[in-house]
Amino acid sequence: MYYSDCMSVVTTIRLDKNLLKSLNELARREYTARTKVVSELIEIGLKEKLLLLALEKYQKEKITAWQAASEANVTLWEFLEILKARGIPFKTSEDELREMLESL
């Protein structure tokens, strides 16, 4: 099932009461609803998880930098900056470089 960007969907999750207390406190500090805080945190977490999975596959040489960037939903240049920031070496072959240049 596909949902448009403007459609909201309700879901139920179980949370530890300490986590719920922290969410409530964060919502209070930001003067916003807890549901908004939870949605923002899920979005941040999802982006980070996609990036971590792409980095893992890239480091194991299962995918190229180009593919990893695509899986992480970032540009190739952003992915290369992330590699640099995290101290992960950029590995590439002549074929991969040719493919990158042709796509530009």
N, C-alpha and C positions, 0 to 999 in steps of 0.2 A: 504494500500500500504506500502511495506517495502522498505527501502533504505539501501544500504550498508554504512558502516562507512566512506568510502572514497568518497561517492557521495555528492555533494553539491546541495542544493535545494534553490531556490530563493523565498522569501516571502516579502510581503509589509506590513508595519505597520505605523500607524500614531503616531508621537511623538510631544509632546509639544516643542516649539522652545527653551525653557530654558534647557530641557533635551538634545535636540540635540546639543546645545552649549556645555553642559558639556561632552557629548560623544566625540565631536570634540576635546575639550581641553585634555581629557584623552588620546585620540589617539595620539595627538601631543606630550604629555609628554612621552608617551611610544614609540614614533617613529614607529608607526604601523598604519595600516588602521583602519578606523572606523568600518568596518564590522567585523574585528577580535575582536575588543573590545566588540562589541555588542554580538557576538557569545560567548565570554568568560563570559560575564555578565549573559547571558541567562543560560549557563551551571551552573554557580555558583548558580544562583537563583533557578534553577530547583532542584539541589541537596538539597538546604536548604528547599525548599517547600516540597519535599518528606520526609525529615527528620521531619519537623514540623507536617505534617499530621500523620506520624507514631507515633510521640510522643503524639499527641493528642489522637489517638485511644488507645495507650498503657495506658495513664493516665485514660481514661474512662473505662479501663479494657475490651475493645472490642477485643483486640488482645494480644498475649503473647509478651514477649521481643524478642523471637526468630522470630516471625512473623513481629514485628515492624522493627527489624534489616533488615530482608529480603526486606520489603517494602521501607526502606530508602536506600537500596543498600549499606549497611555496614555490617561488620561482627558482630556477637553477642558481641564479646569483645569490639569492637569499640562503639557499641550501649551502653553497660554498662558503658563505660568511659564517653560517652555523658550524660547519666543519672546522673552520679556522678558530672560532671562538672556543670550541670544545677540544681543540688540540687533536682532531682526527685528521690523519693525512688524506689528501685528495689523490685517489688512484684513478688513472685513466689509461686508455690505449689509444693508438692512432685512429682506429675505427670509431671509437667513442667521441674523440675530439672532432673528427670529420662530421659525424652525425650532429653534434652540438652546433657546429658552425653552419651546417646546411639548414638547420631549423631556424637560424636567425635570419 
